[in-house]
Amino acid sequence: MSFFRLTALTGLLLMAILLSAADKAPAGLTLHADRELYDQLLEDIHQAQTSIHAVVYLVTPDLKRRKDIVRDLLDALIQAKKRGVEVTFLVDQKRRGGKTYSDSATAVTYLKKHGVPARMDDPNITTHSKCVVIDEKIAWLGSANWTYSAFARNHEATVRIADPSLARELQRYLVNLE
């Protein structure tokens, strides 16, 4: 995806946030903030029929807790894969003190263990995106990492774009990253 296209997507995201705030969002664009974001994203993953491509900067599941909202998203990806949905997952190989950030690595290992193609990006590149494309019809773009804080404590803003043309274009970009 060209710099122009990425800039246009960023502009679209900002426009959607501003217009949603004024209750005048264009058709197909909906702002999802805070806990509402998690609920709708999880529902969309559960309803996916053909493909899910996710690229996320930071993922921090707590696999030791009985109930963890981030693990619920990972489990939804695993369930989608088991029902025949093509699922890919890319996370940034965030580095701290020369070491890979362990929570994101844990998420990748967990997904791979359950048959989901998942990997960390090149350690020399920062993949700061937070994007999900579902069924080449729905694109999610926003500020939220897949962390407990992002979904339960922070103020996050993400736009759900129900536009097949844009979703396919974003998917082509994501697949090239993967």
C-alpha positions, 0 to 999 in steps of 0.5 A: 500500500502506498504512502498516499493510500495509508494517509488516506486511510488515516484521514478516513479514520479521523473523519469517521471519528469526527463525524460519528461524534456528530452522529453524521457518520457516512454509511458503513462507518461506525465508531466503536469506543472502549468496551463496545469495541471489544464486544463488536470485534468479538462478534464479527470474528465469531460471524466470520465465514471466509477469512480473518487477517489481523495485524496488531502491534501488541497482544497481551493474553493472560493464559493463566487466568480462567477468564481473560478477554484477550485470550477470548479474542485469540480463542475466537480466531482458533474457533474460526480456523476450526470452522474453515475460516482462513485466519492469519495473525501478525504481531510486532516483535516489540523489543525491550532491552534486546529481548522479544516482548514475551506477551506477544510471543506467548500469543503467537505460540498459543495461536500456532499451537492451535493451528492458526498461522501466526508470527512476529514481524521482522525485529528491524521493523515496527508494525504499529498497525491495529487492523483486522479485515473480516471476510473481505467486507469489514475492516477494523482500524484504530488505536486499540492493541489487544490488551486488557487495558485497551479493552477494559480501562483505556479510552480507545477509538476504532472505526468499523468500516463495512466497505468491501472495496476498502476491506479488500484493499486493506487485506492486500496490504496486510497479506503483504505484511504477513 
